[in-house]
Each structure stands twice: as structure tokens, then as C-alpha cells.
Amino acid sequence: MERTGSPRLNPLFRMQWEQAQQSWVLLYPEGMVKLNQSAAEILRRCDGERDVAAIVADLEQAFATGGLAGDVNAFLEIAGAQRWVVWK
């Protein structure tokens, strides 16, 4: 299901580069989520200003590829269910 609006990181989470993990992580009061590269690239663009189409376009340009809309939408559904993102 494709969402409309602009996703942003939930204020309950903080995303940062974790040198010890050699990856981006989401920190929250109860723990930490280690992100894979794809998840981190999507979440780094969830600023509440860009809609999903703009996020997809930016990723496709940054990685010189196409057809990412389905994967980005699927990830954002999971991220929303996990409360990592909220929608503006």
C-alpha cells in the first residue's frame, strides 16, 4: 500500500553512525536497531519535507538505478509499523 505525505523519523528514535557497529543505528530508550545500508539510505531521507516520490527519485539518482518505488514503499510500511517513521 502506497502512503501519501512526507515521512519523518519518529522523535522517539535517534539515527546515528555507530563506529563500533560500522553501520547506522536507530537508538531509542529501550535499545538499538542496527540498520542495513538500504534501510539507512531511506531513513536518512525521511525528513518530513520530501514525499515518497521525492525520496525514491533521490535514491534512484544517487545510486544510478531505477525501479525502487516498490522496495521503498515496502520498507516504509515496515518502518511505519515499527514506529520508526511518522507521516506528516
N, C-alpha and C positions, 0 to 999 in steps of 0.2 A: 504494500500500500504506500503510495507516494504522499508525503506530507507537504503541506504548504506552509509558508512562513520561513523564518530565519532561525535556525538552531543556534544555541549558545551553550557553553559549558555551564552546568549547574553550579551555582555559587558554593554548594556544599563540597565540591571537588576542586582540587588544585592540580594542574598538569605541570610537570616539570621533568627536565632531563635528569636521570639518576645515573651518575657516573658508575657507581658500584654495579648496577644492573646493565649498563651500556644500552639503555633504552629509555623511552619516555614512559612515565608512570602517571597514574591518577592517584592522588593522595586524598584520603577522607578520614574522619575521626576514627573509624573502626579498622582502617588498614590501608592497603595499597593494591592497585591493579596495574600489572605490567602490560603495556600495550605493544602490539606488533607494529611494524612500520606503517602498514596501511591504515590501521586504526588511528595512529598518531597523526598521520598526514591529514586525515579527515577532520579529527577533533581540533587540530591546530587552526583550521579554517572556520570553525564554528564560533563566530564572534558576535552573533546576534544581528549583524549588519547584512551579511550575504545570505541569500536564499540558497536552496539546494542546487538549483540550476547554476548559480554563480560558483558554488563550491566545486561542482562537477567540472565546469569549464576551466577553473583554475587548476584543478588536478590534471585534467587532460592536457593542458598546455605545459604544466610543469614536468610531466612525465612523457610528453610527446606520444600520447596514445589516445584512443577514443573508446567509446562504449562503456564508460564507467558508471553511468547513471544507475543501472540496476544494482551494482555492488554497493555504491554509496548509499542508495536508498535502503537497501537491506541492512547495512551496518547501522544507519541512523535509527532504524526501527529497533534494533537490539539496544543501541545506546540509550534510546528513549525509555525502553522497558527497564533498563538498569538504572535509570535516572541520572545518567552521565550528562545528558543534554536536556535542556528545556526549550520550548518553542515560543518565539516572540510573535 
